[in-house]
Amino acid sequence: MEQDQQFLEYVVKALADHPEDVKITRTVDEMGVLLTLSVNQDDMGKVIGRSGATAKAIRTVLRVVGMKNDARVNLKIEEPEGSERGQGMAPDRSGERPSSAPSSEPYVRDTTVDDVIKDLKGE
């Protein structure tokens, strides 16, 4: 098992109430490494977190682990069977500018680890 997959398994099993249901598949193609995560439906909220914060943090650290091994690592979280997401729920507004954000500053949603590193290097 590769380091990125071991890391993901360790973190998700620590978060999950049903660690026995955590399944990870790892595929490699021209785009890099894709880790596909499947968890018990009851654990989805813990893995994704409020407004996707936990999933975003896991993805960020996975990218850093991947950079250490010269690989681009992406995470896909599979929708559990019987999920009710999207059925009568409010639309996803995570990409919209928060109402408290000043309008003069650009709202950047998809900053990657690579962008942050370039910024730190002054590129």
C-alpha positions in Angstrom: 0.0 0.0 0.0 1.4 3.4 -1.0 2.0 6.2 1.5 -0.9 8.4 0.2 -3.4 5.5 0.6 -2.0 4.6 4.0 -2.4 8.2 5.2 -6.0 8.4 3.9 -7.0 5.1 5.5 -5.5 6.1 8.9 -7.2 9.5 8.9 -10.6 8.3 7.7 -10.7 5.3 10.0 -9.9 7.6 13.0 -12.9 9.8 12.1 -15.4 7.1 11.3 -17.8 5.3 13.6 -17.7 2.4 11.2 -14.0 1.9 10.3 -14.7 -1.6 9.0 -16.7 0.0 6.1 -13.8 2.3 4.9 -12.8 1.2 1.5 -10.1 2.9 -0.6 -9.1 2.1 -4.2 -6.0 3.6 -5.8 -5.6 4.2 -9.5 -2.8 5.8 -11.4 -3.2 7.4 -14.9 -1.7 10.3 -16.9 -3.5 12.7 -14.6 -1.8 11.3 -11.5 -3.1 9.3 -8.5 -6.8 9.0 -7.8 -7.9 7.7 -4.4 -11.5 6.8 -4.3 -13.0 6.7 -0.8 -16.1 4.8 0.2 -17.5 5.0 3.8 -20.6 4.1 5.6 -23.5 6.5 5.0 -23.5 7.4 8.7 -19.9 8.6 8.5 -20.2 10.9 5.4 -20.8 14.0 7.6 -17.7 13.3 9.6 -15.5 12.8 6.5 -16.8 15.8 4.6 -17.2 18.2 7.6 -19.1 21.4 7.8 -19.1 23.1 4.4 -16.6 20.5 3.2 -13.9 21.7 5.5 -12.7 18.3 6.6 -12.6 16.9 3.1 -10.7 20.0 1.8 -8.2 19.6 4.6 -7.7 15.9 3.8 -7.2 16.7 0.1 -4.7 19.4 0.9 -2.5 17.1 3.0 -2.9 14.3 0.4 -1.5 16.8 -2.2 1.5 17.5 0.1 2.1 13.8 0.5 1.9 13.4 -3.2 4.3 16.2 -3.8 6.8 14.5 -1.6 6.6 11.5 -4.0 6.4 13.6 -7.2 2.8 12.6 -7.8 -0.4 14.6 -8.1 -2.9 13.0 -5.7 -6.7 13.6 -6.0 -9.5 12.3 -3.7 -12.9 11.3 -4.8 -15.5 10.6 -2.1 -18.1 8.2 -3.4 -21.8 8.8 -2.6 -23.1 5.9 -0.5 -26.0 3.9 -1.8 -29.3 5.2 -0.5 -28.0 8.7 -0.1 -30.5 11.5 -0.1 -28.1 14.3 -1.1 -29.6 16.6 -3.7 -33.2 15.4 -3.0 -35.0 18.4 -1.6 -31.9 19.9 0.0 -30.8 23.4 -0.5 -28.5 24.1 -3.4 -24.7 24.1 -2.8 -23.7 27.7 -2.3 -20.0 27.1 -1.3 -18.7 28.8 -4.4 -20.5 32.1 -3.8 -18.9 35.1 -2.1 -19.7 35.3 1.5 -21.9 38.3 2.2 -19.5 39.6 4.8 -16.5 39.5 2.4 -15.4 42.9 1.0 -16.3 43.2 -2.6 -12.9 44.8 -3.5 -11.0 41.6 -2.8 -11.3 38.7 -5.2 -12.9 35.6 -3.6 -10.6 32.6 -4.4 -12.2 29.3 -3.8 -9.9 26.8 -5.6 -6.5 27.7 -4.2 -4.2 24.6 -4.5 -1.2 23.7 -2.5 0.9 24.4 -5.7 -0.5 28.0 -5.7 0.4 28.5 -2.1 3.9 27.2 -2.6 4.4 29.5 -5.6 3.1 32.4 -3.6 5.5 31.6 -0.7 8.4 31.4 -3.2 7.3 34.8 -4.7 6.7 33.4 -8.1 
